[in-house]
C-alpha cells in the first residue's frame, strides 16, 4: 500500500506541479490571512495572521470573505508574467499593488467553484514596482469551507501551458465523460422503454445519468443554485451511482438475495438522509461511511461475479472484472486522500481519480451491453430466417397436401356418386325388373318395363323431382308397394294411426324414403313370397313410424343383416336421420321398423 501511494504521489506531482526544476517559476506557500464576517471589497486593516498554503477555512467561516496577503520582494523579471492557482473555493480575485489582476466573479451572480477548475491570469508588467510589491487574494467563503492551494508566479509560456494541460486533464475529460454518460444513458433508456421487463438497461441508464451529474459538477465552473445544496446533491449522485452499479451487477449475475438487495437500498436511503441533514463539516465522515458501504457491496458482488465467471468460463464477465478492480482501487485511494487531507490543517485531497476511471468503466459496460444486444439481434435474425424457411417448407407441404387431399376428395366424391347411382339402379331398376320376372301378364310386363325405364331416367336426372307433401309422398309410396306386391300375387294390408302431416317433404330425403320401402318390398318379393304383407303407418311425438311385416322364413342374421340391398337401406336411413331395425317374429316372418323424425324429413325453407 505504501508503494502504491508513492507511485500515486509522483503522478500527482506531475499533474499538479506547474513546471519542472528547470522552469522559471516561484511557488508561494507562506503568507498572511484575515477573515471578515461579511463580504467586503476592501482588505481589513487588522486581524492578519500567518498562514501556509494550501489553506482550508473553518466550517464556521462560511458567510464572509478571506483575504490573503503575500509580500513579494526580490522576484526575477522572468517570473512576473502570470499567476497560476490549482484549486480555489470559491470566487477568487487577485490584486497586485492595488491593481486588479484577475477574478472568477460572475456578472449573473452565480457562485464560482474552483475545486476542479484551475485559475490562470496574465500580470501586466506595468503593475509591478521595483520594490515593495504586495499580492492580495480575496476568496469568498461558503459551504463547506473556503480553499486556496499554493500560488505560482512564472513565465506565461510555462504557466499557461500547464494551465491548458490541467484544463484538458480535468475539465475536458469531465465534459466528454458527461456527454458520453448522457448518450449511453439515453440509448439504454430507449432500449429499456422498448423492453421494460429487462431492468438491466434501466439500471445502467440511471447509473449513467447519476454519474453525468457528478461530471457536470466537475465540468462547470459555477453552482446552478446554492453551493452547499449543490455539493450535497453531487455527493448523493456519487452514492446513487454506486447503488445503481450494485443493482446492475445484481441483475447481470441473476442473483436472488433479498437481504443483500435490501442492504443496498437502506444504504442509499441512509446516504440521502445523512448528506442532506448533517452539517457540511462532517461531510468527510459521511463520504467515507457511505462510499465505503457501497464499495463493500460492489466488491462483494465482484467476488461472486468472478467466481461465476471462472466457473462458467465467461470471457466477457472476466473482461469486466479488471475494470471493477481498478475502480475499487481508485475509490480506496480517494477515500484515503480525503482522510489524509482531513488530518492536516488546510489539507487538500489532491489527486482524486475515481471520476475518470469510473467513466472508462461505464464505457466498457456499455460496450458489453451493445455486444450483448447485437448478439441477441443476430440470434433473433437467425431464428427468424430459420422460422421463415420452416414456414416456407410447411406452406409448400400444406399446398401439396391440399392438392392431394383435393384430388382425393374429388375421387371420393366421384366414388360416392357412383355408389349412389348403383344403389338407385339396384333399388329402382332392379325392383322393376324383379316385378317383371314375377308378372305373368304381357300387358303388365310391358307396363313394368316402361316404369323401369322411367326409374332409370329419374336416377340419372335426380334434380327434376317435385316437392310433395308428406301425406301425398307416403300415399304414392304405399300405392307403388301395393301394385308391386299385387303383381307378385302377395296379399298386402295397410293400417294407419294418427294423422300424417301435409308438410312439404325434402325431395332428396323423400327420394331416399321411397327407395327404402321399394328395397324392402323387393326383398319380400325375392325371399318371402308367401303369406300376407302388412304395413302399419303411425305419426306420433313428431316422428313417423313405419312397420312392415311378412310371413316368410325371416332373416338368418338379425344383428347385422348383410347384402347390398340391406346395406343401401341402412345408408339411406342414416342419410335422412332415420332409425331402421329388423327382427324375426315368433310366429314366423320378419319385421322391419323405420322411425323418421318429421323435422328431418321436412323441407327447409
C-alpha positions as CSV (number, residue, x, y, z in Angstrom):
1,X,0.0,0.0,0.0
2,X,2.9,2.4,0.8
3,X,4.5,1.8,-2.6
4,X,1.1,2.3,-4.3
5,X,0.7,5.7,-2.6
6,X,4.3,6.7,-3.5
7,X,3.5,6.0,-7.2
8,X,0.3,7.9,-7.0
9,X,2.1,10.8,-5.2
10,X,4.6,11.0,-8.0
11,X,1.7,11.1,-10.5
12,X,0.0,13.9,-8.5
13,X,3.2,15.9,-8.5
14,X,3.5,15.6,-12.3
15,X,-0.2,16.6,-12.8
16,X,-0.3,19.5,-10.2
17,X,3.2,21.0,-10.3
18,X,3.4,23.9,-12.8
19,X,6.8,23.1,-14.1
20,X,9.9,21.0,-13.7
21,X,13.0,22.1,-11.8
22,X,14.4,24.0,-14.8
23,X,11.3,26.1,-15.4
24,X,11.2,29.7,-14.2
25,X,8.5,29.8,-11.6
26,X,8.1,30.9,-8.0
27,X,5.8,29.0,-5.5
28,X,4.1,30.9,-2.8
29,X,3.3,28.8,0.2
30,X,3.5,31.3,3.1
31,X,1.6,34.5,3.8
32,X,-1.0,36.1,6.0
33,X,-4.8,35.7,6.1
34,X,-7.6,37.7,7.6
35,X,-11.3,36.9,7.7
36,X,-14.2,39.3,7.7
37,X,-17.7,38.2,8.8
38,X,-19.3,39.9,5.8
39,X,-18.4,40.2,2.2
40,X,-16.1,43.2,1.5
41,X,-14.2,44.7,-1.4
42,X,-11.5,46.2,0.8
43,X,-8.9,44.3,2.7
44,X,-9.1,44.6,6.5
45,X,-6.7,46.8,8.4
46,X,-6.3,44.3,11.3
47,X,-6.7,40.7,12.2
48,X,-3.9,39.4,10.0
49,X,-2.4,36.0,10.9
50,X,0.4,33.9,9.5
51,X,-0.8,31.0,7.4
52,X,0.5,28.4,5.0
53,X,-0.8,27.1,1.7
54,X,-2.7,25.0,1.0
55,X,-5.3,26.7,3.1
56,X,-8.7,25.4,4.2
57,X,-11.1,27.6,6.1
58,X,-13.1,26.6,9.1
59,X,-16.6,25.2,8.7
60,X,-17.9,28.0,10.8
61,X,-16.5,30.7,8.5
62,X,-18.9,30.3,5.6
63,X,-20.6,33.8,5.2
64,X,-17.7,36.2,4.9
65,X,-14.5,36.8,2.9
66,X,-11.0,35.6,3.3
67,X,-8.1,38.0,2.4
68,X,-4.6,36.7,1.8
69,X,-1.5,39.0,1.7
70,X,1.8,37.9,0.2
71,X,4.8,40.3,0.1
72,X,6.9,40.0,-3.0
73,X,10.4,41.5,-2.7
74,X,13.2,40.0,-4.8
75,X,11.4,38.4,-7.8
76,X,13.2,37.9,-11.1
77,X,11.6,39.6,-14.1
78,X,11.1,36.3,-15.9
79,X,8.8,35.1,-13.1
80,X,6.4,38.1,-13.1
81,X,4.4,37.2,-16.3
82,X,1.5,35.2,-14.9
83,X,-0.2,33.6,-11.9
84,X,-1.5,30.1,-11.6
85,X,-3.7,28.5,-8.8
86,X,-4.6,24.8,-9.0
87,X,-7.6,24.9,-6.6
88,X,-9.7,27.7,-5.1
89,X,-13.1,27.6,-3.5
90,X,-15.0,29.9,-4.1
91,X,-14.7,33.1,-6.1
92,X,-11.2,34.3,-6.3
93,X,-10.0,37.9,-7.1
94,X,-6.3,38.8,-7.3
95,X,-4.7,42.3,-6.8
96,X,-1.1,43.3,-7.3
97,X,-0.1,46.6,-5.7
98,X,-3.7,47.7,-5.6
99,X,-4.4,46.8,-9.3
100,X,-7.0,44.2,-10.0
101,X,-5.2,41.4,-12.0
102,X,-8.0,38.8,-12.5
103,X,-11.1,37.3,-11.0
104,X,-13.7,34.5,-11.4
105,X,-16.7,36.5,-10.1
106,X,-19.7,36.2,-12.4
107,X,-21.9,39.0,-13.5
108,X,-25.0,36.7,-13.3
109,X,-24.5,36.3,-9.5
110,X,-23.9,32.5,-9.6
111,X,-21.2,31.2,-7.3
112,X,-17.9,30.2,-8.9
113,X,-16.4,26.9,-7.8
114,X,-12.7,26.3,-8.5
115,X,-12.3,22.9,-6.9
116,X,-11.8,21.2,-10.3
117,X,-11.0,24.5,-12.2
118,X,-7.6,25.9,-12.1
119,X,-7.2,29.7,-12.2
120,X,-4.7,31.5,-14.5
121,X,-4.2,35.1,-15.3
122,X,-1.6,37.2,-17.0
123,X,0.0,40.0,-15.0
124,X,0.7,43.2,-16.9
125,X,4.3,44.4,-16.4
126,X,3.3,48.0,-15.5
127,X,1.6,46.6,-12.3
128,X,5.0,45.7,-10.9
129,X,7.1,48.0,-8.7
130,X,10.8,47.9,-8.3
131,X,10.4,47.0,-4.6
132,X,7.7,46.6,-2.0
133,X,5.3,44.5,-4.2
134,X,2.3,43.1,-2.5
135,X,-0.1,40.4,-3.8
136,X,-3.6,40.3,-2.4
137,X,-6.0,37.4,-2.9
138,X,-9.7,37.6,-2.0
139,X,-11.7,34.3,-1.6
140,X,-15.4,34.4,-1.0
141,X,-16.3,31.8,1.6
142,X,-19.2,29.4,1.6
143,X,-20.2,25.8,2.4
144,X,-18.4,23.6,3.2
145,X,-15.4,26.0,3.6
146,X,-13.1,28.2,1.6
147,X,-10.0,26.6,0.0
148,X,-6.8,28.0,-1.6
149,X,-3.9,26.0,-2.9
150,X,-0.3,27.3,-3.3
151,X,0.2,30.1,-5.8
152,X,2.7,30.0,-8.6
153,X,4.2,33.0,-10.3
154,X,6.2,32.5,-13.5
155,X,6.6,33.0,-17.2
156,X,3.4,32.9,-19.3
157,X,4.7,30.3,-21.6
158,X,5.2,27.9,-18.7
159,X,2.2,28.5,-16.5
160,X,-0.3,29.0,-19.4
161,X,0.9,25.7,-20.9
162,X,0.4,24.0,-17.6
163,X,-3.0,25.6,-17.1
164,X,-4.1,24.4,-20.5
165,X,-2.8,20.9,-19.8
166,X,-4.7,20.9,-16.4
167,X,-7.9,22.0,-18.2
168,X,-7.5,19.2,-20.7
169,X,-6.9,16.7,-18.0
170,X,-9.7,17.8,-15.7
171,X,-12.3,19.9,-17.5
172,X,-12.3,18.4,-20.9
173,X,-12.3,14.8,-19.6
174,X,-15.2,15.7,-17.3
175,X,-17.1,17.3,-20.2
176,X,-16.6,14.4,-22.5
177,X,-17.4,11.9,-19.7
178,X,-20.6,13.8,-19.0
179,X,-21.6,13.8,-22.8
180,X,-20.7,10.1,-23.1
181,X,-22.8,9.2,-20.0
182,X,-25.8,11.2,-21.3
183,X,-25.5,9.5,-24.7
184,X,-25.1,6.0,-23.2
185,X,-27.9,6.6,-20.7
186,X,-30.3,7.9,-23.3
187,X,-29.6,4.9,-25.6
188,X,-30.0,2.3,-22.9
189,X,-33.1,4.1,-21.6
190,X,-34.6,4.0,-25.1
191,X,-33.9,0.2,-25.2
192,X,-35.5,-0.3,-21.8
193,X,-38.6,1.6,-22.9
194,X,-38.9,-1.0,-25.7
195,X,-38.3,-3.9,-23.3
196,X,-39.5,-2.9,-19.9
197,X,-39.1,-6.4,-18.5
198,X,-35.3,-6.2,-18.8
199,X,-34.3,-3.8,-16.0
200,X,-30.6,-4.3,-16.7
201,X,-30.8,-1.5,-19.3
202,X,-32.8,0.7,-16.8
203,X,-30.2,0.3,-14.0
204,X,-27.3,1.1,-16.4
205,X,-29.2,4.2,-17.8
206,X,-29.8,5.5,-14.3
207,X,-26.2,4.8,-13.5
208,X,-25.1,6.9,-16.4
209,X,-27.5,9.8,-15.6
210,X,-26.5,9.9,-12.0
211,X,-22.8,9.9,-12.9
212,X,-23.3,12.6,-15.5
213,X,-24.4,14.9,-12.7
214,X,-21.1,14.3,-11.0
215,X,-19.3,15.0,-14.2
216,X,-21.4,18.2,-14.6
217,X,-20.3,19.3,-11.1
218,X,-16.7,18.9,-12.1
219,X,-17.0,20.4,-15.6
220,X,-18.9,23.6,-14.9
221,X,-17.1,26.5,-13.0
222,X,-20.2,27.6,-11.2
223,X,-23.0,26.3,-8.9
224,X,-26.5,26.4,-10.6
225,X,-28.0,27.0,-7.1
226,X,-26.8,27.3,-3.5
227,X,-23.4,25.6,-3.4
228,X,-24.0,23.8,-0.2
229,X,-27.1,22.1,-1.6
230,X,-25.4,21.6,-5.0
231,X,-22.4,19.9,-3.3
232,X,-24.7,17.6,-1.3
233,X,-26.6,16.7,-4.4
234,X,-23.4,15.9,-6.3
235,X,-22.2,13.7,-3.5
236,X,-25.5,11.9,-3.4
237,X,-25.3,11.3,-7.1
238,X,-22.0,9.6,-6.4
239,X,-23.8,7.3,-3.9
240,X,-26.7,6.8,-6.4
241,X,-24.1,5.7,-9.0
242,X,-22.7,3.2,-6.5
243,X,-26.2,1.9,-5.8
244,X,-27.2,1.6,-9.5
245,X,-23.9,-0.1,-10.2
246,X,-24.7,-2.6,-7.5
247,X,-28.2,-3.2,-8.9
248,X,-26.7,-3.6,-12.4
249,X,-24.3,-6.2,-11.2
250,X,-27.1,-7.9,-9.1
251,X,-29.3,-8.1,-12.2
252,X,-26.4,-9.1,-14.5
253,X,-25.5,-12.0,-12.3
254,X,-29.2,-13.0,-11.9
255,X,-28.8,-13.2,-8.1
256,X,-31.7,-13.7,-5.7
257,X,-30.5,-12.5,-2.3
258,X,-33.2,-10.2,-0.8
259,X,-31.2,-9.3,2.3
260,X,-28.2,-8.1,0.2
261,X,-30.6,-6.1,-2.0
262,X,-32.3,-4.6,1.0
263,X,-28.9,-3.6,2.5
264,X,-28.1,-1.7,-0.7
265,X,-31.4,0.1,-0.7
266,X,-31.1,1.0,3.0
267,X,-27.5,2.3,2.3
268,X,-28.6,4.7,-0.5
269,X,-31.6,6.0,1.6
270,X,-29.3,6.5,4.6
271,X,-26.8,8.3,2.3
272,X,-29.5,10.8,1.3
273,X,-30.6,11.4,4.9
274,X,-27.1,11.9,6.2
275,X,-25.9,14.1,3.3
276,X,-28.9,16.5,3.4
277,X,-29.2,16.6,7.2
278,X,-25.8,16.5,8.8
279,X,-23.5,19.6,8.9
280,X,-21.1,20.1,6.0
281,X,-18.1,19.9,8.2
282,X,-18.9,16.2,8.8
283,X,-19.1,15.5,5.1
284,X,-15.8,13.7,5.0
285,X,-17.1,11.3,7.6
286,X,-20.4,10.8,5.6
287,X,-18.5,10.3,2.4
288,X,-16.2,7.7,4.0
289,X,-19.1,5.8,5.6
290,X,-21.5,5.8,2.7
291,X,-19.0,5.4,-0.2
292,X,-17.2,2.7,1.8
293,X,-20.5,0.8,2.3
294,X,-21.3,0.9,-1.4
295,X,-17.8,-0.1,-2.2
296,X,-18.0,-3.1,0.1
297,X,-21.3,-4.2,-1.6
298,X,-19.8,-3.8,-5.1
299,X,-16.6,-5.7,-4.1
300,X,-18.8,-8.4,-2.6
301,X,-20.6,-8.7,-5.9
302,X,-17.3,-8.7,-7.7
303,X,-16.1,-11.7,-5.7
304,X,-19.3,-13.5,-6.6
305,X,-19.1,-12.4,-10.2
306,X,-15.5,-13.5,-10.5
307,X,-16.4,-16.9,-9.1
308,X,-19.3,-17.3,-11.5
309,X,-17.2,-16.1,-14.5
310,X,-14.5,-18.6,-13.7
311,X,-17.0,-21.4,-13.1
312,X,-18.9,-20.7,-16.3
313,X,-15.8,-19.6,-18.3
314,X,-17.5,-16.4,-19.4
315,X,-14.8,-14.3,-21.2
316,X,-17.0,-11.2,-21.2
317,X,-17.6,-11.2,-17.5
318,X,-13.9,-11.9,-16.9
319,X,-13.0,-8.9,-19.1
320,X,-15.1,-6.6,-16.9
321,X,-13.6,-7.8,-13.7
322,X,-10.3,-5.9,-14.0
323,X,-12.2,-2.6,-14.7
324,X,-14.1,-3.1,-11.5
325,X,-11.0,-3.9,-9.5
326,X,-9.3,-0.7,-10.9
327,X,-12.3,1.4,-9.8
328,X,-12.3,-0.2,-6.4
329,X,-8.6,0.7,-6.0
330,X,-9.2,4.3,-7.2
331,X,-12.1,4.6,-4.7
332,X,-9.9,3.3,-1.9
333,X,-7.2,5.8,-2.9
334,X,-9.7,8.7,-3.0
335,X,-11.1,7.8,0.5
336,X,-7.5,7.6,1.8
337,X,-6.7,11.0,0.2
338,X,-9.7,12.6,1.9
339,X,-8.8,11.1,5.2
340,X,-5.2,12.3,5.0
341,X,-6.3,15.8,4.0
342,X,-8.7,15.9,6.9
343,X,-5.9,15.3,9.4
344,X,-3.8,18.2,8.2
345,X,-4.7,21.9,8.7
346,X,-5.6,23.3,5.4
347,X,-5.0,19.9,3.7
348,X,-6.5,19.4,0.3
349,X,-7.2,15.9,-1.1
350,X,-5.0,16.2,-4.2
351,X,-5.2,13.6,-7.0
352,X,-8.7,12.1,-6.9
353,X,-9.0,9.9,-9.9
354,X,-12.2,7.8,-9.4
355,X,-14.2,10.1,-11.6
356,X,-12.1,9.4,-14.6
357,X,-11.7,5.6,-14.1
358,X,-15.4,5.3,-13.5
359,X,-16.3,6.9,-16.8
360,X,-14.0,4.4,-18.6
361,X,-15.7,1.6,-16.7
362,X,-19.1,2.8,-17.9
363,X,-17.9,2.8,-21.5
364,X,-16.7,-0.8,-21.0
365,X,-20.1,-1.8,-19.6
366,X,-21.8,0.0,-22.4
367,X,-19.7,-1.9,-25.0
368,X,-20.7,-5.1,-23.2
369,X,-24.4,-4.2,-23.4
370,X,-24.1,-3.3,-27.0
371,X,-22.4,-6.5,-27.9
372,X,-25.0,-8.5,-25.9
373,X,-27.8,-6.6,-27.7
374,X,-26.2,-7.2,-31.1
375,X,-25.8,-10.9,-30.4
376,X,-29.4,-11.0,-29.4
377,X,-30.4,-9.3,-32.7
378,X,-28.2,-11.6,-34.7
379,X,-29.7,-14.6,-32.9
380,X,-33.2,-13.2,-33.5
381,X,-32.5,-12.7,-37.2
382,X,-31.1,-16.3,-37.4
383,X,-34.2,-17.7,-35.7
384,X,-36.4,-15.6,-37.9
385,X,-34.6,-16.8,-41.0
386,X,-34.9,-20.4,-39.8
387,X,-38.6,-19.8,-39.0
388,X,-39.3,-18.2,-42.4
389,X,-37.6,-21.2,-44.1
390,X,-39.6,-23.6,-42.0
391,X,-42.8,-21.7,-42.7
392,X,-42.0,-21.9,-46.4
393,X,-41.4,-25.6,-46.2
394,X,-44.6,-26.2,-44.2
395,X,-46.5,-24.0,-46.6
396,X,-45.2,-25.9,-49.6
397,X,-46.1,-29.2,-47.8
398,X,-49.5,-27.9,-47.0
399,X,-50.1,-26.8,-50.5
400,X,-49.0,-30.2,-51.7
401,X,-51.2,-31.9,-49.1
402,X,-54.1,-29.7,-50.1
403,X,-53.7,-30.6,-53.7
404,X,-53.5,-34.3,-52.8
405,X,-56.5,-34.0,-50.5
406,X,-58.4,-32.1,-53.1
407,X,-57.7,-34.8,-55.7
408,X,-58.7,-37.5,-53.1
409,X,-61.8,-35.6,-52.2
410,X,-62.8,-35.4,-55.9
411,X,-62.1,-39.1,-56.3
412,X,-64.1,-40.0,-53.2
413,X,-67.0,-37.7,-54.3
414,X,-66.9,-39.5,-57.7
415,X,-66.9,-42.8,-55.9
416,X,-69.9,-41.7,-53.7
417,X,-71.8,-40.6,-56.8
418,X,-71.1,-43.9,-58.4
419,X,-72.3,-45.8,-55.3
420,X,-75.4,-43.6,-55.2
421,X,-76.1,-44.4,-58.8
422,X,-75.5,-48.1,-58.1
423,X,-77.9,-48.0,-55.2
424,X,-80.5,-46.2,-57.2
425,X,-80.2,-48.7,-60.1
426,X,-80.4,-51.6,-57.7
427,X,-83.4,-50.2,-55.8
428,X,-85.3,-48.8,-58.7
429,X,-84.5,-50.6,-61.9
430,X,-83.7,-53.9,-60.1
431,X,-87.1,-53.7,-58.3
432,X,-88.9,-53.1,-61.7
433,X,-87.0,-56.0,-63.3
434,X,-87.9,-58.3,-60.4
435,X,-91.5,-57.4,-60.8
436,X,-91.4,-58.2,-64.5
437,X,-90.0,-61.6,-63.7
438,X,-92.8,-62.3,-61.3
439,X,-95.5,-61.0,-63.6
440,X,-97.4,-63.4,-65.9
441,X,-99.4,-61.0,-68.0
442,X,-97.8,-59.5,-71.1
443,X,-99.5,-56.1,-70.6
444,X,-98.2,-56.0,-67.0
445,X,-94.7,-56.8,-68.2
446,X,-94.9,-54.0,-70.7
447,X,-96.1,-51.6,-68.1
448,X,-93.4,-52.6,-65.7
449,X,-90.8,-52.2,-68.3
450,X,-91.9,-48.7,-69.0
451,X,-91.8,-48.0,-65.3
452,X,-88.2,-49.4,-65.1
453,X,-87.2,-47.1,-68.0
454,X,-88.8,-44.2,-66.1
455,X,-87.0,-45.0,-62.9
456,X,-83.7,-45.2,-64.9
457,X,-84.3,-41.7,-66.2
458,X,-85.2,-40.5,-62.7
459,X,-82.0,-41.9,-61.3
460,X,-79.9,-40.2,-64.0
461,X,-81.7,-36.8,-63.5
462,X,-82.5,-36.6,-59.8
463,X,-82.7,-32.7,-59.8
464,X,-86.1,-32.8,-61.5
465,X,-88.0,-34.2,-58.6
466,X,-91.1,-32.3,-57.4
467,X,-91.8,-31.2,-53.8
468,X,-94.6,-33.3,-52.4
469,X,-96.5,-33.1,-49.0
470,X,-95.6,-35.9,-46.6
471,X,-99.0,-37.5,-46.7
472,X,-99.0,-37.5,-50.5
473,X,-95.5,-38.8,-50.6
474,X,-96.5,-41.7,-48.3
475,X,-99.6,-42.4,-50.3
476,X,-97.7,-42.6,-53.6
477,X,-95.1,-44.9,-52.0
478,X,-97.7,-47.2,-50.5
479,X,-99.5,-47.3,-53.8
480,X,-96.4,-48.4,-55.6
481,X,-95.7,-51.1,-52.9
482,X,-99.2,-52.4,-53.2
483,X,-99.0,-52.6,-57.0
484,X,-95.7,-54.5,-56.9
485,X,-96.9,-57.0,-54.3
486,X,-100.2,-57.4,-56.2
487,X,-98.3,-58.2,-59.4
488,X,-96.2,-60.7,-57.4
489,X,-99.6,-62.3,-56.1
490,X,-98.7,-61.4,-52.5
491,X,-101.6,-60.1,-50.3
492,X,-101.0,-56.6,-48.9
493,X,-102.7,-54.9,-45.9
494,X,-102.2,-51.3,-44.7
495,X,-103.3,-49.7,-41.4
496,X,-102.9,-46.1,-40.1
497,X,-102.9,-44.4,-36.7
498,X,-102.5,-40.7,-36.3
499,X,-102.7,-38.0,-39.0
500,X,-99.8,-37.9,-41.4
501,X,-98.8,-34.2,-41.7
502,X,-99.1,-32.4,-45.0
503,X,-95.8,-30.6,-44.6
504,X,-93.6,-30.3,-47.7
505,X,-91.0,-33.1,-47.8
506,X,-87.4,-32.6,-48.8
507,X,-87.1,-34.1,-52.4
508,X,-83.8,-35.7,-51.6
509,X,-85.0,-37.3,-48.4
510,X,-88.3,-38.2,-49.9
511,X,-86.4,-40.0,-52.6
512,X,-84.4,-42.0,-50.0
513,X,-87.6,-42.9,-48.1
514,X,-89.3,-44.2,-51.2
515,X,-86.2,-46.2,-52.2
516,X,-86.1,-47.7,-48.7
517,X,-89.7,-49.0,-49.0
518,X,-89.0,-50.1,-52.6
519,X,-86.0,-52.2,-51.5
520,X,-87.9,-53.7,-48.5
521,X,-90.7,-54.6,-51.0
522,X,-88.1,-56.2,-53.4
523,X,-86.7,-58.3,-50.6
524,X,-90.2,-59.6,-49.7
525,X,-90.9,-60.5,-53.3
526,X,-87.5,-62.1,-53.7
527,X,-87.2,-64.0,-50.4
528,X,-90.6,-64.2,-48.6
529,X,-93.1,-64.6,-51.5
530,X,-95.7,-66.2,-49.2
531,X,-98.3,-65.2,-46.7
532,X,-99.7,-61.6,-46.2
533,X,-97.6,-58.5,-46.0
534,X,-98.8,-55.9,-43.5
535,X,-97.7,-52.2,-43.3
536,X,-98.6,-50.0,-40.4
537,X,-98.1,-46.2,-40.6
538,X,-98.3,-44.1,-37.5
539,X,-97.4,-40.5,-36.7
540,X,-96.7,-39.6,-33.0
541,X,-94.2,-37.4,-31.0
542,X,-93.1,-35.7,-34.1
543,X,-91.9,-39.0,-35.6
544,X,-93.2,-41.1,-38.5
545,X,-93.3,-44.8,-37.7
546,X,-93.4,-47.4,-40.5
547,X,-93.6,-51.1,-39.6
548,X,-93.5,-53.7,-42.4
549,X,-94.2,-57.4,-41.7
550,X,-94.0,-60.5,-43.9
551,X,-94.7,-64.2,-43.3
552,X,-91.5,-65.5,-45.0
553,X,-88.6,-67.5,-43.5
554,X,-87.1,-64.5,-41.7
555,X,-83.5,-63.3,-41.6
556,X,-80.6,-65.7,-40.7
557,X,-78.6,-62.8,-39.1
558,X,-80.6,-60.2,-37.2
559,X,-77.8,-58.1,-35.6
560,X,-76.1,-57.1,-38.8
561,X,-78.0,-58.4,-41.9
562,X,-75.8,-58.4,-45.0
563,X,-76.5,-57.9,-48.6
564,X,-76.2,-54.9,-50.9
565,X,-79.9,-54.1,-50.6
566,X,-79.9,-54.1,-46.8
567,X,-76.7,-52.0,-46.9
568,X,-78.4,-49.5,-49.1
569,X,-81.3,-49.3,-46.7
570,X,-79.0,-48.5,-43.7
571,X,-77.2,-45.9,-45.8
572,X,-80.3,-44.2,-46.9
573,X,-81.8,-44.3,-43.4
574,X,-78.7,-42.6,-41.9
575,X,-78.8,-40.0,-44.7
576,X,-82.3,-38.9,-43.7
577,X,-81.8,-39.2,-40.0
578,X,-84.0,-42.3,-39.6
579,X,-83.5,-45.5,-37.5
580,X,-84.1,-48.9,-39.1
581,X,-84.3,-52.2,-37.2
582,X,-85.1,-55.8,-38.2
583,X,-86.4,-58.7,-36.1
584,X,-87.8,-62.2,-36.6
585,X,-91.4,-62.7,-35.4
586,X,-92.2,-65.6,-33.1
587,X,-95.0,-66.9,-35.4
588,X,-92.6,-66.7,-38.3
589,X,-91.6,-64.0,-40.8
590,X,-89.6,-60.8,-40.5
591,X,-90.5,-57.3,-39.2
592,X,-88.7,-54.1,-40.2
593,X,-89.3,-50.9,-38.2
594,X,-88.4,-47.5,-39.6
595,X,-88.6,-44.3,-37.4
596,X,-88.2,-41.0,-39.2
597,X,-88.2,-37.6,-37.4
598,X,-90.7,-35.4,-39.2
599,X,-88.4,-32.4,-38.8
600,X,-85.6,-34.2,-40.6
601,X,-87.9,-35.2,-43.4
602,X,-89.4,-31.7,-43.8
603,X,-88.1,-29.3,-46.4
604,X,-86.0,-26.5,-45.0
605,X,-87.1,-23.1,-46.4
